[in-house]
Amino acid sequence: MTLKILSVDDEPDLEVLISQKFRSKIRKGIYEFHFANNGLEALSKLVEVPDIDVILCDINMPEMDGITLLAKINELKNKSLKTIMVSAYGDMDNIRAAMNGGAFDFATKPIDFNDLEATIEKAMAQIEYIKKAEKTHQQLESIQNDLKVAKEIQQSILPKDFPAFPEIPSFDLYATMNAAKQVGGDFYDFFMVDDNHLGFIVADVSDKGIAASIYMAVSRTIIRATALKGLSPNECLEYSNNLLSKDNANSMFVTVFYGLLDLESGMVKYCNAGHNPPCLIKTDGSTEYGPVTGDLVIGVMEDMPYKEAEFTMAPGESLFLFTDGVTEALDVNDALYHESRLEEVLKNTQTLTPKEVVDKVTVNLSEFTKGAEQSDDITMMSITYNP
């Protein structure tokens, strides 16, 4: 980089001396000098050349002395702008005042140009370090802003208007997704496939962060679009798996539970692609986890068969779906929350609304972790069947 240096001194011969002593570095573009005769001219020069790096400032000058100029420079709050004060050897009181006022270093007159060059090089090293740090900070701020936008976009594609379908009284539903990082890989979805069938999905993409969030958006779009064609759950996941397995350069995958609730009979047809089984809350308050179908996760290998299973929900029963961020949550001692604890929390919640059930688990989970850092995305969905 070219170091831009402003020399502020009322001695008329100094400009000639500096130009001679540093002519080699000036010709090579290492140093670029600018000159001012006093503090007022220096302030004007800083406006004219705003990217000055180093100021060589005489202390005793007419119109505005160096100490006053230094105070004005400090008001700019430019951390990468370094001021080297210049004064007579015996003028230690002013030199001390300048150093206490924020000067980077000082040189004494008559100027030893070798010593001055070493001081400039030392300033240059610090300036480069500060500028790199500022650039890194700006990049981090840009990333943070991008992540904030990405989080807003991700949250916007998840259904969040509850009650979900107030015009349909035969079920109630509530869901949340809380990412471990600013963006996550978990997702949930629900939709009416037709007038009598509610489709619902809870899924968990491998890994976390930006890559997982992109894969999440793609997976959610593919599975939803496929499900809305009216395919059975296993056919839906077979088709989605083939699409997601093609050109999967990052070898990512997603666990998926896709269920289809018949609002007249209460029958739930489902396919579980490597996901946690949901917990059924019965009308007597007892709970039990549903069976898995033993199917492979989505996105690993094309042409994989997926099986379908079914069970029937009785009126008043609820289904609680979740990702492993719930059961694998850790407390400060690295103890797991575990499926058994979740099942105990869900017992006797048959009179609660889906939102109240999710809120109860959320509170219990928070009490368990007790401030430990969230290690995984946490997604929950609760559905009550009320024909």
C-alpha positions in Angstrom: 0.0 0.0 0.0 1.1 3.6 -0.5 1.5 5.4 2.8 0.1 8.9 2.6 2.0 11.3 4.9 1.1 14.9 5.8 4.0 17.0 7.0 2.8 20.0 9.0 5.6 22.5 9.8 6.3 26.2 9.3 10.0 25.7 8.4 10.2 26.4 4.6 13.2 24.1 4.0 11.6 21.0 5.5 9.6 20.1 2.3 12.8 20.1 0.3 14.6 18.0 2.9 11.9 15.4 3.1 11.6 15.2 -0.7 15.3 14.5 -0.9 15.7 12.1 2.0 12.7 9.9 0.9 13.0 10.4 -2.8 13.6 6.6 -3.5 10.4 5.6 -1.7 8.4 8.5 -3.2 9.5 7.3 -6.7 8.5 3.7 -5.9 5.1 4.8 -4.7 5.8 3.6 -1.1 5.4 7.1 0.4 3.2 10.0 -0.8 3.9 13.3 0.9 1.6 16.3 1.4 2.6 19.5 3.1 1.0 22.2 5.2 2.6 25.2 7.0 0.3 25.3 10.1 -2.6 23.6 11.8 -5.3 25.4 9.9 -3.7 24.4 6.5 -3.4 20.9 7.8 -7.1 20.7 8.6 -7.9 21.9 5.0 -5.5 19.3 3.6 -7.2 16.5 5.6 -10.5 17.5 3.9 -8.8 17.6 0.5 -7.0 14.3 1.0 -9.2 12.3 3.5 -7.1 9.1 3.4 -4.0 10.5 5.0 -2.3 7.8 7.1 0.4 9.6 9.1 0.8 13.2 10.2 4.2 14.6 11.0 3.3 17.6 13.2 5.5 20.3 14.5 4.4 21.4 18.0 5.3 25.1 17.7 3.6 26.7 14.7 1.7 30.0 14.0 -2.1 30.3 13.7 -2.7 26.8 15.2 -0.1 24.9 17.2 0.5 21.2 17.1 -1.1 20.4 20.4 -4.4 22.1 19.2 -4.2 20.3 15.9 -3.7 17.0 17.6 -6.9 17.6 19.6 -8.8 18.4 16.3 -7.4 15.2 14.8 -8.6 13.2 17.7 -12.1 14.5 17.1 -12.0 12.7 13.8 -12.0 9.3 15.7 -9.9 7.7 12.9 -8.1 4.9 14.6 -5.9 4.3 11.6 -4.6 7.9 11.5 -1.3 8.2 13.4 0.3 11.5 14.5 4.0 11.8 15.1 4.9 15.0 16.9 8.1 16.9 16.1 9.7 19.4 18.4 13.0 20.6 19.8 14.8 18.1 22.1 14.4 20.3 25.1 10.7 20.8 24.7 9.8 17.8 26.7 6.8 19.3 28.5 5.0 19.8 25.1 6.2 16.4 23.9 4.8 14.8 27.1 1.5 16.7 26.6 1.3 15.5 23.0 1.9 11.9 24.0 -0.7 12.1 26.7 -3.1 13.7 24.2 -2.9 10.6 21.9 0.1 11.1 19.7 1.5 7.9 18.3 5.2 8.8 18.8 7.6 11.8 18.6 10.8 12.9 16.9 13.1 15.7 18.0 14.8 18.4 16.0 17.2 18.5 14.4 15.5 15.5 12.7 17.3 12.3 12.4 15.8 11.0 9.2 16.8 7.4 9.8 15.1 7.5 13.1 12.1 9.2 11.6 11.9 6.6 8.9 11.9 3.8 11.5 9.1 5.6 13.4 7.1 5.9 10.2 7.6 2.2 9.4 6.4 1.4 12.9 3.3 3.5 12.4 2.8 1.9 9.0 2.7 -1.6 10.6 0.1 -0.5 13.1 -2.0 1.2 10.4 -2.0 -2.0 8.3 -3.0 -4.0 11.3 -5.9 -1.6 12.1 -7.1 -1.4 8.6 -7.1 -5.2 8.3 -9.1 -5.4 11.6 -11.5 -2.8 10.4 -12.0 -4.6 7.1 -12.6 -7.9 8.9 -15.1 -6.1 11.2 -16.9 -4.7 8.2 -17.0 -8.1 6.6 -18.4 -9.6 9.8 -21.0 -6.9 10.0 -22.0 -7.6 6.4 -22.3 -11.3 7.2 -24.4 -10.5 10.2 -26.7 -8.4 8.1 -26.9 -11.1 5.5 -27.7 -13.7 8.2 -30.4 -11.4 9.6 -32.0 -11.2 6.2 -31.6 -14.9 5.7 -33.3 -15.6 9.1 -36.2 -13.3 8.1 -36.6 -15.1 4.8 -36.4 -18.5 6.4 -38.9 -17.6 9.1 -41.2 -16.2 6.4 -41.5 -19.4 4.5 -42.6 -21.3 7.6 -46.4 -21.1 8.4 -46.8 -18.9 11.4 -50.4 -17.8 11.4 -52.3 -19.5 14.2 -55.0 -20.9 14.5 -53.9 -22.5 11.2 -57.3 -23.1 9.7 -59.9 -21.4 11.9 -62.6 -22.2 9.5 -62.0 -26.0 10.0 -63.0 -26.9 13.6 -62.0 -30.6 13.4 -58.4 -30.0 14.4 -56.1 -27.4 16.1 -52.4 -27.1 15.4 -49.4 -25.1 16.6 -45.7 -25.2 15.7 -42.4 -23.4 16.4 -38.9 -23.5 15.1 -36.0 -22.1 17.1 -32.6 -22.2 15.3 -29.4 -22.9 17.2 -27.7 -20.4 15.0 -29.1 -17.4 13.2 -30.5 -19.7 10.5 -31.2 -23.4 10.9 -31.9 -26.6 9.1 -35.1 -27.7 10.9 -38.5 -27.0 9.4 -42.1 -27.7 9.8 -45.0 -27.4 7.4 -48.8 -28.1 7.2 -51.4 -27.7 4.5 -54.7 -28.9 3.3 -54.1 -31.5 0.6 -57.9 -31.5 -0.1 -61.0 -30.6 1.8 -60.7 -33.6 4.1 -56.9 -34.3 4.5 -54.4 -32.3 6.6 -50.8 -32.8 5.6 -48.1 -32.1 8.2 -44.4 -32.3 8.2 -41.6 -32.0 10.7 -38.0 -32.4 9.3 -34.4 -31.9 10.3 -31.6 -31.2 7.9 -28.1 -32.6 8.7 -25.8 -29.9 10.0 -26.7 -26.3 11.0 -26.1 -22.8 9.7 -26.2 -21.3 6.2 -25.7 -24.5 4.2 -28.4 -26.3 6.2 -30.8 -23.4 5.8 -30.5 -23.4 2.0 -31.0 -27.2 1.9 -33.9 -26.7 4.3 -35.6 -24.3 1.9 -35.1 -26.6 -1.1 -36.3 -29.6 0.9 -39.4 -27.9 2.2 -40.3 -26.6 -1.3 -39.9 -30.0 -2.9 -41.7 -32.0 -0.3 -44.6 -29.5 0.0 -45.1 -29.3 -3.8 -45.0 -33.1 -4.1 -47.4 -33.6 -1.2 -49.9 -31.2 -2.7 -50.1 -33.4 -5.8 -52.1 -35.8 -3.6 -49.5 -38.6 -3.4 -49.5 -40.9 -0.4 -46.9 -40.2 2.2 -44.5 -42.9 1.1 -44.9 -41.9 -2.6 -44.3 -38.3 -1.7 -41.0 -39.1 0.1 -39.8 -41.5 -2.6 -40.3 -38.8 -5.2 -38.7 -36.1 -3.0 -35.8 -38.3 -2.2 -35.0 -38.8 -5.9 -35.0 -35.1 -6.5 -32.8 -34.3 -3.5 -30.4 -37.1 -4.1 -29.4 -35.9 -7.5 -26.2 -33.8 -7.6 -26.0 -33.7 -3.8 -22.4 -32.5 -3.8 -22.4 -31.7 -0.1 -23.8 -35.1 0.9 -26.5 -33.4 3.0 -29.6 -35.2 4.0 -32.9 -34.6 5.9 -34.9 -36.7 8.3 -38.7 -36.3 7.6 -41.9 -37.3 9.2 -44.8 -36.7 6.8 -48.3 -37.5 8.0 -51.7 -37.2 6.4 -54.7 -36.8 8.8 -58.2 -37.8 7.5 -60.4 -35.3 9.3 -63.5 -37.5 9.1 -62.0 -40.8 10.4 -59.0 -39.6 12.4 -56.8 -42.0 10.5 -53.2 -40.9 10.1 -51.2 -42.3 7.2 -47.5 -41.5 7.5 -44.0 -42.2 6.4 -41.1 -41.7 8.7 -37.7 -41.2 6.9 -35.3 -41.5 9.8 -37.0 -39.0 12.0 -38.0 -39.1 15.7 -41.3 -40.8 16.1 -44.1 -38.5 17.4 -45.7 -38.9 20.8 -49.5 -39.6 21.0 -51.3 -38.0 23.9 -54.4 -40.0 24.7 -57.6 -38.8 26.2 -56.8 -40.4 29.6 -53.5 -38.4 29.7 -51.2 -41.3 28.9 -48.6 -41.1 26.2 -46.8 -43.4 23.9 -44.3 -42.9 21.0 -45.5 -44.1 17.6 -43.7 -46.9 15.7 -41.0 -46.0 13.1 -41.3 -47.2 9.5 -37.5 -47.9 9.3 -37.0 -45.8 6.2 -33.7 -44.1 5.2 -33.3 -40.4 5.5 -34.0 -38.3 2.4 -31.3 -37.2 0.0 -28.7 -40.0 0.4 -29.5 -42.4 -2.5 -31.9 -42.4 -5.4 -34.6 -45.1 -6.0 -35.0 -46.0 -2.4 -38.4 -47.5 -1.4 -40.3 -45.9 1.5 -43.0 -47.6 3.5 -46.3 -46.3 4.8 -47.9 -47.0 8.1 -51.1 -45.8 9.8 -52.8 -45.3 13.1 -56.1 -43.7 14.1 -56.5 -40.8 16.4 -59.5 -40.8 18.7 -61.5 -37.6 19.2 -59.6 -35.5 21.7 -56.2 -37.1 21.2 -53.2 -35.1 20.3 -50.0 -35.7 18.4 -46.7 -34.1 19.4 -43.9 -34.0 16.8 -40.4 -32.7 17.3 -36.8 -32.8 16.1 -33.9 -34.2 18.1 -32.9 -30.7 19.2 -35.5 -31.3 21.9 -34.6 -34.7 23.2 -30.8 -34.2 22.7 -30.7 -30.8 24.4 -27.9 -30.6 26.9 -27.8 -29.1 30.4 -24.6 -27.5 31.8 -23.3 -30.9 32.8 -23.9 -32.3 29.2 -26.8 -34.5 30.4 -29.4 -35.2 27.7 -33.0 -34.1 28.0 -34.0 -37.5 26.5 -37.3 -39.0 25.2 -38.4 -40.2 28.7 -38.4 -36.7 30.1 -40.4 -35.4 27.2 -42.9 -38.1 27.6 -43.3 -37.3 31.3 -43.9 -33.6 30.4 -46.5 -34.5 27.9 -48.5 -36.7 30.2 -51.8 -35.3 31.4 -51.8 -32.5 28.8 -54.9 -33.8 27.1 -56.9 -30.7 28.1 -54.3 -28.2 26.9 -54.4 -26.5 23.5 -51.6 -27.3 21.0 -50.0 -23.9 21.8 -50.1 -24.6 25.6 -48.5 -28.0 25.0 -45.7 -26.5 23.0 -45.2 -23.7 25.5 -45.1 -26.2 28.4 -42.4 -28.3 26.7 -40.5 -25.0 25.9 -40.5 -23.9 29.5 -39.5 -27.3 30.8 -36.7 -27.5 28.3 -35.4 -24.1 29.3 -35.5 -25.1 33.0 -33.5 -28.2 32.2 -30.8 -26.5 30.1 -30.5 -23.7 32.7 -28.7 -21.3 30.4 -26.5 -23.9 28.6 -25.8 -23.0 25.0 -28.4 -24.4 22.5 -26.5 -27.0 20.5 -29.2 -27.8 17.9 -32.2 -26.4 16.2 -35.5 -27.1 18.1 -38.7 -27.6 16.3 -42.1 -28.7 17.8 -45.6 -29.3 16.5 -48.7 -30.2 18.3 -52.0 -31.3 16.7 -55.3 -32.0 18.4 -58.0 -34.0 16.6 -61.5 -32.6 17.5 -64.1 -33.9 14.9 
